Amino acid sequence: MGELTSLTLKAALDGLKAKTFSSVEITQAHVDAVAKSKALNAYILETPERALQMAAAADARIARGEAGLLEGAPLGIKDLFCTESFRTTAASKILGDFKPTYESTVTANLWRDGAVMLGKLNLDEFAMGSANETSAFGPVTNPWRAAGSNQSLTPGGSSGGSAAAVAADLCLGATATDTGGSIRQPAAFTGTVGIKPTYGRCSRWGIVAFASSLDQAGPIAKTVEDAAILLRSMSGHDVKDSTSLPVDVPDFASFVGKSVKGLRIGVPKEYRVDGMPAEIEALWAQGIAWLKEAGCEIVDVSLPHTKYALPTYYIVAPAEASSNLARYDGMRYGLRAEGKTLADVYQNTRGAGFGDEVKRRILIGAYVLSAGYYDAYYLKAQKVRRRIADDFKAAFEKCDALLTPATPSAAFPIGQKDVDPVTMYLNDVFTVTANLAGVPAMSIPAGLDKDGLPLGLQLIGRTLDEGTLFSLGGALEKAADFRAKPKAWWAS
C-alpha cells in the first residue's frame, strides 16, 4: 500500500470519491507507515484504533453519498491541539497524561468534514523553538539527509513533527501552528508547503497557548492545492475565540492555478541580510524571475523597521508566554511535585515540569513585564510592532504580495545550534514580521542546496488575502517543479 501513502491529499480525496480505494485501506497504509518510522520520532501518540474507526465511518458516509470536504483523509495533528479523550501534552512534562474533555475548534472542523486522526505530532515544548529539539519526548529527525551523509538534521520548529510526517508520507497533511515562523520554517526545511493564515482566520480555542497575540493555526501539506484544501476546513469564525474574525471562508483551492499576470510583487530590500548564503540569494533571484515569466511586475519596496522585528518578537512573545504559562502550577491538572508549602509545590512542579528553553522564555517575559521595565521593554516593543505593521500597510499600497526567502539556510544538524539560543533565534529572521503584523505568509519548496537539501521561498500577503498567495504559490510551484523526495532510510 506504499503507493497510497505517496498520494497528495487532492489525489487521495479524488480516489476515495471514485471508490478506487477505501478510507480504511489508505488509513491502514498510513498506520503501517507510521509504525515503521519510529526513527523519525514524528508522532508522540499514535491512535491506530481510533483512526480505523473514523475511516470505517467515513467509508459509510461515502457509500451513502454524504462525503464531507476531507472525507476519509488520514491526517496528523500537532500535539498543541486539544483532542477529546486523547492525551495532549504540548511536548512538555508539565501536562503529564492530560486528556482534554473537549475538542479544539480547528480539529472539530476537520472531523466535521470527515478527516481521520492518525495521532499526535511532536513539537518543540509549548511551541518554543526553531529546531524541534526542546520536546520532552526527544527531537524529531528530518527525513532529508545531506548527500553522502548520515548525519541527523533538524526538521525545523516548532512544527517539526508535522513537517517531518508530511515529508515522509506519514500523513496526507498535518495541522501546525505559527507564532514566529513555526509553520513556514519547518516547511522550508522539509520540502513541504506551509501557510500561516491571517491572524484570526483560524480559531485558537483549544490550542495550548504560547503567545496569544501571535499564535495562529495553519496546515503543512505536500502541495499548494493540498494546503488550500486543508485551510478551508480549518478556518471559520468561532464565538469561543474573541480574536476570531467574523468573515466568510473562501474556497481557497479555487485560487490555485489562476493567472497571476499583472500582479505586483514587492521585493523588500531589508531582507538582504549580512552573511546570507549565496544559494539563498540565488534562489530568491530565481523566484523573482519565475514570477516575472508568469506575468508579474516586480517592484522594490522598503520595510524599514524589519531590523527591529527579532528583538520586538523576543520581548512580546516571552512576555505573553510568561503570562499564559502561569496557569501550570500543579493544582488542577498535569504534573504535581510535592512540597512542604504551597510555594514549594509551585516551585517544584514548574522546576521539574518545564524544560530549559521554556524556563528561559518565562524568565525573560517576567523580567520585561516587571515594575520599572514594563515601559522600557514591553511597551516600547508594542510601539515598534505597530510601526512594523504600518510598514506592511505602506508596502501593500505599491504591491499585491511580497517575495522573500523563507529561511536563512537549509536544515542544519541536530544539536548544532542549541548551545547558543541567540543563534537559534536568528532562524526566525525572515518569518517573525508576518506574525507581528498579523498578515498571511506561505513557504513553498523551490529548490535544493549544494547538499541536496530543500530550500523554500516565502510569499507574504495582505490581511485576509490568502487567495492571492495561493495563486502566486501555485505559479511558483509550477515553475519550480519541485519533485524531490527524501530516501526512506528511516523505514524499519
C-alpha positions, 0 to 999 in steps of 0.5 A, a space after each residue: 500500500 506504499 503507493 497510497 501513502 505517496 498520494 497528495 491529499 487532492 489525489 487521495 480525496 479524488 480516489 476515495 470519491 471514485 471508490 478506487 480505494 477505501 478510507 480504511 485501506 489508505 488509513 491502514 497504509 498510513 498506520 503501517 507507515 507510521 509504525 515503521 518510522 519510529 526513527 523519525 520520532 514524528 508522532 508522540 501518540 499514535 491512535 491506530 484504533 481510533 483512526 480505523 474507526 473514523 475511516 470505517 465511518 467515513 467509508 459509510 458516509 461515502 457509500 451513502 453519498 454524504 462525503 464531507 470536504 476531507 472525507 476519509 483523509 488520514 491526517 496528523 495533528 500537532 500535539 498543541 491541539 486539544 483532542 477529546 479523550 486523547 492525551 495532549 501534552 504540548 511536548 512538555 512534562 508539565 501536562 503529564 497524561 492530560 486528556 482534554 474533555 473537549 475538542 479544539 475548534 480547528 480539529 472539530 472542523 476537520 472531523 466535521 468534514 470527515 478527516 481521520 486522526 492518525 495521532 499526535 505530532 511532536 513539537 518543540 515544548 509549548 511551541 518554543 523553538 526553531 529546531 524541534 529539539 526542546 520536546 520532552 519526548 526527544 527531537 524529531 529527525 528530518 527525513 532529508 539527509 545531506 548527500 553522502 551523509 548520515 548525519 541527523 538534521 533538524 526538521 525545523 520548529 516548532 512544527 517539526 513533527 508535522 513537517 517531518 510526517 508530511 515529508 515522509 508520507 506519514 500523513 496526507 497533511 498535518 495541522 501546525 501552528 505559527 507564532 514566529 515562523 513555526 509553520 513556514 520554517 519547518 516547511 522550508 526545511 522539509 520540502 513541504 508547503 506551509 501557510 500561516 493564515 491571517 491572524 484570526 482566520 483560524 480559531 485558537 480555542 483549544 490550542 495550548 497557548 504560547 503567545 496569544 497575540 501571535 499564535 495562529 493555526 495553519 496546515 503543512 501539506 505536500 502541495 499548494 492545492 493540498 494546503 488550500 484544501 486543508 485551510 478551508 476546513 480549518 478556518 471559520 469564525 468561532 464565538 469561543 475565540 474573541 480574536 476570531 474574525 467574523 468573515 466568510 471562508 473562501 474556497 481557497 483551492 479555487 485560487 490555485 492555478 489562476 493567472 497571476 499576470 499583472 500582479 505586483 510583487 514587492 521585493 523588500 530590500 531589508 531582507 538582504 541580510 549580512 552573511 546570507 548564503 549565496 544559494 539563498 540569494 540565488 534562489 530568491 533571484 530565481 523566484 523573482 524571475 519565475 514570477 516575472 515569466 508568469 506575468 508579474 511586475 516586480 517592484 522594490 519596496 522598503 520595510 524599514 523597521 524589519 531590523 527591529 522585528 527579532 528583538 520586538 518578537 523576543 520581548 512580546 512573545 516571552 512576555 505573553 508566554 510568561 503570562 499564559 504559562 502561569 496557569 501550570 502550577 500543579 493544582 488542577 491538572 498535569 504534573 504535581 511535585 510535592 512540597 512542604 508549602 504551597 510555594 514549594 509545590 509551585 516551585 517544584 512542579 514548574 522546576 521539574 515540569 518545564 524544560 530549559 528553553 521554556 524556563 528561559 522564555 518565562 524568565 525573560 517575559 517576567 523580567 520585561 513585564 516587571 515594575 520599572 521595565 514594563 515601559 522600557 521593554 514591553 511597551 516600547 516593543 508594542 510601539 515598534 510592532 505597530 510601526 512594523 505593521 504600518 510598514 506592511 500597510 505602506 508596502 501593500 499600497 505599491 504591491 499585491 504580495 511580497 517575495 522573500 526567502 523563507 529561511 536563512 539556510 537549509 536544515 542544519 544538524 541536530 544539536 548544532 545550534 542549541 548551545 547558543 539560543 541567540 543563534 537559534 533565534 536568528 532562524 526566525 529572521 525572515 518569518 517573525 514580521 508576518 506574525 507581528 503584523 498579523 498578515 498571511 505568509 506561505 513557504 513553498 519548496 523551490 529548490 535544493 542546496 549544494 547538499 541536496 537539501 530543500 530550500 523554500 521561498 516565502 510569499 507574504 500577503 495582505 490581511 485576509 488575502 490568502 487567495 492571492 498567495 495561493 495563486 502566486 504559490 501555485 505559479 511558483 510551484 509550477 515553475 519550480 517543479 519541485 519533485 524531490 523526495 527524501 530516501 526512506 532510510 528511516 523505514 524499519 
